[in-house]
C-alpha cells in the first residue's frame, strides 16, 4: 500500500469494498452502502448547520435560501453521494467550519465547554485523515486563531489543540509507527512538486534554447527532460508529473529546485502562464461546476472479474440528467449559479469586502476557505471536486457573516443573554458561557468563562 491517497480513506473505502466482495462477489453493494451513508450524514450536517444559524439570528429568508441551496443545487447532492475523498473530507469540513464560526461569534467563549473543544479536535483530525490538504487547513486556522484570541485562554488553547494533536497523528504517529508496522510506503515528492514540474515543462517548451547544461542535467535527474515539452498540457498537470524519476535522491531534488529558481527568474512570464492556465478555471467565469455522472468500470484479478460498473438500465436517466444540467450550464446569465468561480472566489471576495467595510473581527472564519482556494489554484487539473468543501459551506459562510453583522451592533453581554434563553421545552441551568453578564465592583461587565473563571466583556 502507498500513502498516495490518505491511508485512512483507503481503509474506509476498502472495508466497504472487502465486505461487499465477500457477500456479493463485487463492490457494487458496498459502494452503494457507503454513498447512501455518506449522503445521509451530509443531510444531517447541512440541516443541523442551517438550523443552528437560524437559532443564533440568521434572517428567515436567508435561512430558507440556504436550505433551498442544499436541497436543490444538483452539484451539492451529486458530490455528496460520490465516493471521492473530497466529499468524505467535506463531511468533516461542515461541522469544523461551524465550530470556527461559533468561536468567532462568541468571541472564543464557546470553547470554555470541553465538549466543544473535543468536537473541534475530532473534526480537525477528520480533515487531516481524509485529505492531505487538511493539515494545512487546521494549521493555518490554528495560527490565526491563536493570534486573534490570545486574550481568551479557552479559545487559543482550543485552536492550539485542534492544530497540534492532528499534526502529531498524521505527521508523527502514522509515518513513524503505523506505516512501518503495516509496510505502507509514503507518497512520492511528485505530489508536492507537481505545480513546479508544470512550470518547468512550460518554460522548456517556451524557451528551449535558454536552458544551461547544468540546469538540463539537474532537471534530467528528476524528470524525463526530453519529453517534458511534448508532454506539457496547459490544463492537465499529471502528464508532466508522471515523468518523475522515482529514484531521484534528496540531492537531486535540491539541484532541481536551484535550476527551477534560476529559470523562473529569467522567465517569470512562462511560470505565471503555467500557473494561471489551471488557476483561471477557479478564479474566472470560464467553467461550470462539473458533476460526476458515471462510475469507472473496474476489473480485478487474473480473471479480470468485474467489480464496479455502470448499470445499463440507468443509462437513459443518467445521460438525460447530465444533458439537462449541461444545457443550463451553457446558458448566459442562467449559468451564474452553476459557475465554480461564483462560490470559490466571488462569494469569499464579497464577504471579505463586507467584513472589511464593517470592521468585523472575523478573519479567522476566512482562513479555511482561503487555504482551500489556494490548493484549488495549484490543482493538477480543473475538477470541481477540489472545491467540494467550499461549495458545501458557501451558504453557511454567507449566513454566518450576516449573523456577525447583526451581532456587531450588540455588546457582548447582549449576545450572551440571547444565547441564555432556554429553547422551548427545555429548562435548567444554561452553560456558563451563555449566562448573562454582570458588573463587578469597578462597574466593568464580566461573565462566566467556565472552569470558575470570569471574562471581561466591556
C-alpha positions as CSV (number, residue, x, y, z in Angstrom):
1,X,0.0,0.0,0.0
2,X,1.2,3.5,-0.8
3,X,0.1,6.7,1.0
4,X,-0.6,8.5,-2.3
5,X,-4.2,9.0,-1.1
6,X,-4.7,9.2,2.7
7,X,-4.4,5.7,4.3
8,X,-7.5,6.3,6.5
9,X,-9.7,6.9,3.4
10,X,-8.3,3.8,1.8
11,X,-9.1,1.8,4.9
12,X,-12.7,3.0,5.0
13,X,-13.3,2.5,1.3
14,X,-11.5,-0.8,1.4
15,X,-13.7,-2.0,4.3
16,X,-16.9,-1.4,2.4
17,X,-15.4,-3.0,-0.8
18,X,-14.0,-6.0,1.0
19,X,-17.2,-6.8,2.9
20,X,-19.2,-6.3,-0.3
21,X,-16.9,-8.6,-2.2
22,X,-17.3,-11.3,0.4
23,X,-21.0,-11.1,0.5
24,X,-21.9,-10.5,-3.2
25,X,-18.8,-11.1,-5.3
26,X,-18.3,-7.5,-6.3
27,X,-18.1,-4.0,-4.9
28,X,-21.4,-2.6,-6.1
29,X,-23.4,-3.2,-2.9
30,X,-20.5,-1.8,-0.8
31,X,-20.1,1.3,-2.8
32,X,-23.9,1.9,-2.8
33,X,-24.0,1.5,1.0
34,X,-21.1,3.9,1.5
35,X,-22.6,6.5,-0.8
36,X,-26.0,6.3,0.9
37,X,-24.4,6.6,4.4
38,X,-22.3,9.5,3.3
39,X,-25.3,11.2,1.8
40,X,-27.4,10.8,4.9
41,X,-24.6,12.2,7.0
42,X,-24.3,15.2,4.7
43,X,-28.0,15.8,5.1
44,X,-27.6,15.7,8.9
45,X,-24.7,18.1,8.7
46,X,-26.4,20.6,6.4
47,X,-29.7,20.5,8.3
48,X,-28.0,21.0,11.7
49,X,-25.9,23.9,10.4
50,X,-28.9,25.7,8.8
51,X,-31.0,25.1,12.0
52,X,-28.2,26.5,14.2
53,X,-27.8,29.6,12.1
54,X,-31.5,30.3,12.5
55,X,-31.2,29.8,16.2
56,X,-28.4,32.4,16.5
57,X,-30.2,35.1,14.5
58,X,-29.9,34.4,10.7
59,X,-32.8,36.1,8.9
60,X,-35.6,33.6,8.0
61,X,-35.3,34.4,4.3
62,X,-31.6,33.8,4.1
63,X,-32.1,30.7,6.2
64,X,-34.7,29.4,3.7
65,X,-32.4,30.2,0.8
66,X,-29.6,28.2,2.4
67,X,-31.9,25.3,2.9
68,X,-33.0,25.5,-0.7
69,X,-29.4,25.6,-1.9
70,X,-28.7,22.3,-0.2
71,X,-31.9,20.7,-1.3
72,X,-32.0,21.9,-5.0
73,X,-28.4,22.5,-6.2
74,X,-27.6,19.5,-8.3
75,X,-23.8,19.7,-7.7
76,X,-24.4,19.5,-3.9
77,X,-26.3,16.3,-3.9
78,X,-24.3,14.7,-6.7
79,X,-20.9,15.2,-4.9
80,X,-22.4,14.3,-1.5
81,X,-23.3,10.9,-3.0
82,X,-20.0,10.4,-4.7
83,X,-17.3,8.1,-3.3
84,X,-14.3,10.5,-3.6
85,X,-12.0,11.8,-0.9
86,X,-13.1,15.4,-1.3
87,X,-16.7,14.5,-0.4
88,X,-15.5,12.5,2.5
89,X,-13.4,15.5,3.6
90,X,-16.4,17.8,3.2
91,X,-18.3,15.7,5.7
92,X,-15.9,16.9,8.4
93,X,-15.4,20.3,7.0
94,X,-19.0,21.5,7.5
95,X,-19.0,20.9,11.3
96,X,-15.4,22.2,11.5
97,X,-16.5,25.4,9.7
98,X,-19.5,25.8,12.1
99,X,-17.2,25.4,15.1
100,X,-14.9,28.1,13.8
101,X,-17.9,30.3,13.2
102,X,-19.3,29.8,16.7
103,X,-15.9,30.6,18.1
104,X,-15.8,33.9,16.2
105,X,-19.4,34.7,17.1
106,X,-18.9,34.1,20.8
107,X,-15.5,35.8,20.9
108,X,-14.0,32.5,21.8
109,X,-16.2,31.8,24.8
110,X,-17.9,28.7,23.4
111,X,-14.5,26.9,23.7
112,X,-14.9,27.0,27.5
113,X,-17.0,23.9,27.1
114,X,-14.9,20.7,26.9
115,X,-17.3,19.0,24.5
116,X,-16.9,21.9,22.0
117,X,-13.1,21.5,22.2
118,X,-13.4,17.8,21.8
119,X,-15.6,18.2,18.7
120,X,-13.2,20.8,17.3
121,X,-10.2,18.5,17.7
122,X,-12.1,15.5,16.2
123,X,-13.3,17.4,13.2
124,X,-9.8,18.7,12.6
125,X,-8.4,15.2,12.9
126,X,-11.1,14.0,10.4
127,X,-9.9,16.7,7.9
128,X,-6.3,15.6,8.3
129,X,-7.1,11.9,7.9
130,X,-9.3,12.2,4.8
131,X,-7.2,14.5,2.7
132,X,-3.6,15.8,2.7
133,X,-4.9,19.3,2.4
134,X,-6.4,19.0,5.9
135,X,-3.2,19.6,7.8
136,X,-2.7,22.9,6.1
137,X,-6.3,24.0,6.8
138,X,-6.1,23.2,10.6
139,X,-2.5,24.5,10.9
140,X,-3.3,27.9,9.3
141,X,-6.6,28.2,11.3
142,X,-4.7,27.4,14.5
143,X,-2.1,30.1,13.9
144,X,-4.6,32.8,13.0
145,X,-7.0,31.7,15.8
146,X,-4.2,31.7,18.5
147,X,-3.2,35.3,17.5
148,X,-6.8,36.5,17.2
149,X,-7.9,35.1,20.6
150,X,-4.7,35.3,22.5
151,X,-6.5,37.1,25.3
152,X,-9.1,34.4,25.7
153,X,-7.4,31.4,27.3
154,X,-10.1,28.8,26.4
155,X,-10.1,29.8,22.8
156,X,-6.4,29.9,22.0
157,X,-5.9,26.6,23.8
158,X,-8.7,25.1,21.6
159,X,-7.1,26.4,18.4
160,X,-3.7,25.1,19.6
161,X,-5.1,21.6,20.4
162,X,-7.0,21.3,17.1
163,X,-3.9,22.2,15.2
164,X,-1.3,20.2,17.3
165,X,-3.0,16.9,18.0
166,X,-4.0,16.1,14.4
167,X,-0.5,17.1,13.3
168,X,1.1,14.6,15.8
169,X,-1.2,11.9,14.4
170,X,-0.6,12.4,10.7
171,X,3.0,13.6,10.8
172,X,4.5,11.6,13.6
173,X,2.3,8.6,14.6
174,X,1.4,7.5,11.1
175,X,4.8,7.8,9.3
176,X,6.9,6.6,12.2
177,X,4.7,3.8,13.7
178,X,1.8,2.9,11.5
179,X,3.5,2.9,8.1
180,X,6.5,0.7,9.1
181,X,4.3,-1.7,11.0
182,X,1.9,-2.2,8.1
183,X,4.5,-1.9,5.3
184,X,2.9,1.3,3.9
185,X,5.1,3.4,1.6
186,X,5.0,7.2,1.8
187,X,3.7,9.1,-1.2
188,X,6.3,10.5,-3.7
189,X,7.6,14.0,-3.9
190,X,5.9,14.5,-7.3
191,X,2.6,15.1,-5.5
192,X,4.1,18.1,-3.7
193,X,6.2,19.4,-6.6
194,X,3.7,18.9,-9.4
195,X,3.0,22.7,-9.9
196,X,6.7,23.3,-10.1
197,X,7.1,20.5,-12.7
198,X,4.3,22.0,-14.7
199,X,6.1,25.4,-14.8
200,X,9.4,23.8,-15.7
201,X,7.8,22.0,-18.6
202,X,6.2,25.2,-19.8
203,X,9.4,27.1,-19.6
204,X,11.3,24.4,-21.6
205,X,8.5,24.5,-24.2
206,X,8.6,28.3,-24.5
207,X,12.4,28.8,-24.2
208,X,14.1,25.5,-25.3
209,X,17.3,27.3,-26.2
210,X,17.7,29.1,-22.9
211,X,18.4,26.1,-20.6
212,X,22.0,25.8,-19.5
213,X,23.8,22.3,-19.5
214,X,23.8,22.4,-15.7
215,X,20.1,23.2,-15.5
216,X,19.3,20.4,-18.0
217,X,21.3,17.9,-16.0
218,X,19.6,18.9,-12.8
219,X,16.1,18.6,-14.4
220,X,17.0,15.3,-16.1
221,X,17.9,13.7,-12.7
222,X,14.3,14.3,-11.6
223,X,12.2,14.4,-14.7
224,X,12.4,13.0,-18.3
225,X,13.7,16.2,-19.8
226,X,13.5,15.1,-23.4
227,X,9.7,14.5,-23.2
228,X,8.7,17.4,-21.0
229,X,7.9,19.9,-23.8
230,X,5.7,17.4,-25.7
231,X,4.0,16.2,-22.5
232,X,3.1,19.7,-21.4
233,X,-0.7,20.4,-21.4
234,X,-2.0,23.7,-20.2
235,X,-5.0,22.2,-18.4
236,X,-3.5,18.9,-17.2
237,X,-0.5,18.6,-14.8
238,X,-0.4,14.9,-14.4
239,X,1.1,14.1,-17.8
240,X,4.2,16.0,-16.7
241,X,4.1,14.7,-13.1
242,X,4.1,11.2,-14.4
243,X,7.6,11.8,-15.9
244,X,9.0,11.9,-12.3
245,X,12.0,9.7,-11.6
246,X,11.1,7.7,-8.5
247,X,14.8,7.0,-7.9
248,X,15.7,10.7,-7.5
249,X,17.6,11.5,-4.4
250,X,17.3,14.4,-2.0
251,X,20.4,16.0,-3.5
252,X,18.8,15.6,-7.0
253,X,15.7,17.5,-5.7
254,X,17.8,20.3,-4.2
255,X,19.7,20.8,-7.6
256,X,16.4,20.7,-9.4
257,X,14.9,23.4,-7.1
258,X,18.0,25.6,-7.8
259,X,17.5,25.2,-11.5
260,X,13.8,25.9,-11.1
261,X,14.5,29.1,-9.3
262,X,17.1,30.3,-11.8
263,X,14.8,29.6,-14.8
264,X,11.9,31.3,-13.1
265,X,13.9,34.5,-12.5
266,X,14.7,34.6,-16.2
267,X,11.2,33.7,-17.5
268,X,8.6,34.7,-14.9
269,X,6.1,35.1,-17.7
270,X,6.3,31.4,-18.6
271,X,5.8,30.3,-14.9
272,X,2.9,32.7,-14.5
273,X,1.3,31.4,-17.7
274,X,1.6,27.8,-16.5
275,X,0.1,28.7,-13.1
276,X,-2.9,30.7,-14.5
277,X,-3.7,28.1,-17.2
278,X,-5.1,26.0,-14.4
279,X,-5.9,28.6,-11.8
280,X,-8.1,30.5,-14.3
281,X,-10.8,27.9,-14.1
282,X,-11.2,28.7,-10.4
283,X,-10.9,32.5,-10.3
284,X,-12.5,33.5,-13.6
285,X,-16.0,32.8,-15.0
286,X,-14.8,30.2,-17.5
287,X,-16.0,26.8,-16.3
288,X,-19.3,25.4,-14.8
289,X,-19.3,23.1,-11.8
290,X,-18.8,19.7,-13.3
291,X,-20.6,16.8,-11.7
292,X,-19.8,13.1,-11.7
293,X,-22.4,11.0,-13.6
294,X,-20.5,7.8,-14.3
295,X,-18.6,5.2,-12.4
296,X,-15.3,3.9,-13.7
297,X,-15.6,0.3,-14.9
298,X,-13.2,-1.7,-12.7
299,X,-11.9,-5.2,-13.2
300,X,-9.7,-7.1,-10.7
301,X,-7.6,-10.3,-10.6
302,X,-6.2,-12.6,-13.3
303,X,-9.6,-13.4,-14.4
304,X,-10.5,-9.7,-14.9
305,X,-13.6,-10.0,-12.8
306,X,-15.9,-7.0,-13.0
307,X,-16.1,-5.3,-9.5
308,X,-17.7,-2.0,-10.4
309,X,-19.7,-0.8,-13.4
310,X,-22.4,1.5,-14.7
311,X,-25.8,-0.4,-14.8
312,X,-27.1,-0.2,-18.4
313,X,-30.6,0.1,-17.1
314,X,-29.9,3.6,-15.8
315,X,-28.1,4.9,-18.9
316,X,-31.2,6.8,-20.1
317,X,-31.8,8.5,-16.8
318,X,-28.2,9.3,-16.2
319,X,-27.5,10.7,-19.6
320,X,-30.7,12.7,-19.7
321,X,-30.0,14.4,-16.4
322,X,-26.4,15.1,-17.5
323,X,-27.5,16.7,-20.7
324,X,-30.1,18.8,-19.0
325,X,-27.5,20.1,-16.5
326,X,-25.1,20.8,-19.3
327,X,-27.7,22.7,-21.2
328,X,-28.5,25.0,-18.3
329,X,-24.7,25.5,-17.6
330,X,-24.2,26.9,-21.1
331,X,-27.0,29.5,-20.9
332,X,-25.7,33.1,-20.5
333,X,-26.7,34.6,-17.1
334,X,-28.6,31.5,-16.1
335,X,-25.3,29.8,-15.7
336,X,-24.1,32.1,-12.9
337,X,-25.4,29.8,-10.1
338,X,-23.5,26.9,-11.8
339,X,-20.2,28.7,-12.2
340,X,-17.5,27.5,-9.9
341,X,-16.0,31.0,-9.5
342,X,-19.3,32.2,-8.0
343,X,-18.7,30.2,-4.8
344,X,-14.9,29.7,-4.8
345,X,-13.8,33.3,-5.5
346,X,-16.6,35.8,-5.9
347,X,-18.5,35.0,-2.8
348,X,-15.5,34.9,-0.4
349,X,-14.3,38.2,-2.0
350,X,-17.7,39.8,-1.4
351,X,-17.8,38.6,2.2
352,X,-14.2,39.9,2.7
353,X,-15.2,43.3,1.4
354,X,-18.3,43.4,3.7
355,X,-16.2,42.3,6.7
356,X,-13.5,44.9,6.0
357,X,-16.1,47.6,5.3
358,X,-17.9,46.9,8.6
359,X,-14.7,46.3,10.6
360,X,-15.8,42.8,11.6
361,X,-13.2,40.9,13.5
362,X,-13.9,37.6,11.8
363,X,-10.8,36.9,9.7
364,X,-10.3,33.6,11.4
365,X,-13.5,32.5,9.7
366,X,-12.0,33.1,6.2
367,X,-8.8,31.1,6.8
368,X,-10.2,27.6,5.9
369,X,-11.8,28.8,2.7
370,X,-8.6,30.7,1.7
371,X,-6.4,27.7,2.2
372,X,-8.7,25.5,0.1
373,X,-8.8,28.2,-2.6
374,X,-5.0,28.2,-2.6
375,X,-5.0,24.5,-3.2
376,X,-7.5,24.8,-6.0
377,X,-5.3,27.3,-7.7
378,X,-2.4,24.8,-7.8
379,X,-4.6,21.8,-8.5
380,X,-3.2,19.4,-11.2
381,X,-6.4,19.7,-13.3
382,X,-9.7,21.5,-13.3
383,X,-12.2,19.5,-11.4
384,X,-15.0,20.8,-9.1
385,X,-14.2,18.0,-6.6
386,X,-11.3,20.0,-5.3
387,X,-13.7,22.8,-4.3
388,X,-16.5,20.5,-2.9
389,X,-15.8,21.6,0.8
390,X,-16.1,25.3,-0.3
391,X,-19.4,24.5,-2.1
392,X,-20.7,22.7,0.9
393,X,-20.0,25.7,3.2
394,X,-20.9,28.5,0.8
395,X,-24.4,29.4,2.1
396,X,-23.2,28.8,5.7
397,X,-20.4,31.3,5.1
398,X,-22.8,33.9,3.7
399,X,-25.3,33.5,6.5
400,X,-22.6,33.4,9.1
401,X,-21.2,36.8,8.1
402,X,-24.8,38.2,8.1
403,X,-25.2,37.0,11.7
404,X,-21.9,38.5,12.7
405,X,-23.0,41.8,11.1
406,X,-26.2,41.7,13.3
407,X,-24.1,40.9,16.4
408,X,-21.6,43.7,15.7
409,X,-24.3,46.2,16.7
410,X,-24.7,44.5,20.1
411,X,-22.3,44.4,23.1
412,X,-21.1,41.1,24.2
413,X,-23.4,40.8,27.2
414,X,-26.4,41.1,24.9
415,X,-25.2,38.1,22.8
416,X,-24.8,36.0,26.0
417,X,-28.2,36.9,27.2
418,X,-29.8,36.0,23.9
419,X,-28.0,32.7,24.0
420,X,-29.1,32.0,27.5
421,X,-32.8,31.9,26.6
422,X,-34.0,28.3,27.0
423,X,-35.3,26.6,24.0
424,X,-39.0,25.7,24.0
425,X,-39.5,22.7,26.2
426,X,-36.1,23.0,27.9
427,X,-35.4,24.0,31.4
428,X,-32.4,24.1,33.7
429,X,-29.2,25.9,34.1
430,X,-27.6,27.2,30.9
431,X,-23.9,26.6,30.1
432,X,-21.5,29.0,31.8
433,X,-20.5,30.9,28.7
434,X,-24.2,31.5,27.9
435,X,-25.1,33.0,31.3
436,X,-25.9,36.8,31.4
437,X,-23.1,39.2,32.2
438,X,-23.0,41.2,35.4
439,X,-20.9,44.1,36.6
440,X,-18.0,43.8,39.0
441,X,-17.2,46.2,41.8
442,X,-15.5,48.5,39.3
443,X,-18.5,48.7,37.0
444,X,-17.0,46.5,34.3
445,X,-19.2,43.9,32.7
446,X,-18.0,40.3,33.2
447,X,-19.4,36.9,32.6
448,X,-18.6,33.3,33.5
449,X,-16.0,31.8,31.2
450,X,-16.2,28.3,32.5
451,X,-14.0,26.5,34.9
452,X,-14.6,29.1,37.6
453,X,-13.1,31.9,35.5
454,X,-14.5,35.3,34.6
455,X,-14.1,37.2,31.3
456,X,-14.5,40.9,30.9
457,X,-16.8,41.8,28.0
458,X,-17.0,45.6,28.1
